[in-house]
Amino acid sequence: IQNSPLDTPVSQFEDTRVFGPANSFVFTIQEGTSFMRAEPPFGEWHMHCHVLLHMMDGMMGSLLVVHDGDPVVALPQGVPCPADMSMGGGGMGGMAMVDIQDNQFVPANVAIAHGAMVRWTNNGANLLHTVTSNGHGGAAFNCMPHSTADFHSGALAHGATFDHTFPNAGTYDYHCDIHGCPMAGTVTVT
């Protein structure tokens, strides 16, 4: 039963909690009882946000449960995906996804394999944005470093998308040609 005190784990098991900005919740692990219905309850437990884009952008963590008195050691560190598997900001079968939010690209840096595509989606609050390669002819801003690929989305309204395929390895810097060089991003292609 959601939003009730979790005092009987077997009948009131809750593994997902919905909460908004500035909300939080606390849970206690009782020594000698199971955790997440596991026996024994010891080990590494993974947590993540159930909003898909948040999870794909790395909004996750781990909890290590040890015996009382056991040393606490650092949790294992993740390693980057191989270049041919990397999807940057959330993959869609060879496509990296970038959200255009108010005055920023999220994530600002993505890594993809050569031949893959990046899709930018304007999810900001009714502001126009562009996806413009640094050094694009006719750009309002001369942002550095210049990109070796030339691309320009034109003005993107809220909800609009722009796709660009990167056939060659390299580092491609871009910006919003409405908001200038501080609103920037990079695509690294391997």
N, C-alpha and C positions, 0 to 999 in steps of 0.2 A: 504494500500500500504506500504509494509515493507520498512524500511530505509528512509521514508519520515518524515518530521516534523509532530508530532502528535498535530495538531492545531484544528482539527474538530473531536472530539471523536466519534460522531455517524457514520461518514463515514470512519474514519480511525482507527477503534478500533483494537488494537494490544495487545494481552494478553500473547504472547510468544516472547521472544527475543533471538536470537542465537548470542553468542559471545564466543571468545576463551580466551586463557591465556593472562593476563595483559590488557584485555578489560573491560570496565565498561559502564554503562548507568545510566542516571538520569531521574527521572520523577517528576513532580510537581502535587500536588493535589490542584486544584483551589477551594477555599472556596465557598460554595453555588452551586457547580456543582456536578453532579453525579460522582461516582468513579466505574469503572468496570461496567458501565451501571446500577448501583443499585440506587434506590431511597427509603429511604434516604441512603446516602453513608456511614453512620457511622457504626462502628463495627470492628470486627477482620477479616483481610484478610490474607489468607495463600498463601505462595509462596514456590515453590520447583523447583529443577533442573529436567528437563525432561529426563536426562540420567538415565535410570532405576537403575543401580547400585549405582549411586550417591544418588538418592532419597531413595533407600532402606537403604543406610548407614547413612541417616539422614540429607542430605543436603537440609534443608528446614527452613523456618522462618515464622514469622507473622508480620503483620503491623496493628497497632491499629489506627483507625481514630475516633477522638472525636470532639464534638462541641468546638468551640473557647471558651477558658476560663474554660472548664470542666477539672477536675483533671485527670491526666494520671495515671492509675494504672498498676501494673505488669500484664502481660498476664498470663493466666493459664499455669501451668507446666504439661508436659506429665508424665504419669506413665508407668512403664515397662509392657510389655505384660505378661499375665499369663504364667507360665512355659510351659504349653502344647501348647501355641500359638507362643512362641518365635522362631524366625528363624534366629537370629544372623545377619549375613551380607547380608540378602536378601533371603527370603525363596522361596522354590520351592516345596510346598506340603510335608513338613516334612524334608526338606533338607536345611541346611545352606550353603551359598556360601562364599568362601574366595578366594580373588584374591592374587596370588603370584606376587608381583611386585619387582622391583630391590631392594633387601636387606630388604624386609618387607612383612608381611602378612597383608592384608587389608580386613576386620578389623582384628586386632590382637587378639581380644577376642570375642568369640561367645558363645551364650547360646542356648541350645536346650533341648528338652524333651528326656528322655531315650527312646531308640529304634530308634531315628532319625539319619540321616546321615549328614556328612559334605563333601562337594565337594570342593577341592582346584583346581584352574586352574592357570597355569603358564602364566601370561600375561605380564611378564617382557620382557626386550629387549634382546632376544637371549642368556640369561644366563641359565645354568642348576641350578635347585633347588631341594631340597627334602623336604618332610614332614616326620619328624622322631620324634617319641615319646622320651621324655627325659628318659634316662636309657635303650634305645634299645640296645640289645646285638650286638656288632660289630660296634656301632656308633663311628665316629671319635672324637666327642666331648662329654664330660660328663657334660651335662647341668643339672641344678637343678631348681626346685625340680623334682624328678623322677615321671613319669606318672605310674598309675596302669594299663593302657592298653598299649600293645606293638603294634606299627604300624610303617611301613616304606614304603615310596612310591617308593624308588629307584630314580634315576636321572630323573627329569621331564624336557623335552625340552619345548621350547616356544609353547603354545597352548595345551599342555598335561594336563590331569586331573588325580586326585587321589581321590577316595571315601573311607570313613571309617564310619561304623555304630557303634554307642556307645550304647550298650544295658543296661548299668548300670549307675546309678547316680554317680557323682564324678567330680573332676577337673582334666583335662588331659592337661599337658604342653607338648609342642613340639617345635622343632627348625628346621632350615635348616642345614643338616649335611655337606653341602659344605661351607656355609658362617658362621657357628658357632652360639654360644649361643646368641649373640645380635640380631640375626634374629629369633625371637621367637613368639609364640602365645599360647593361652589357649582356650580350649573348656570346658565350664561348662555345665554339664548334670544334669538335675533335675528329 
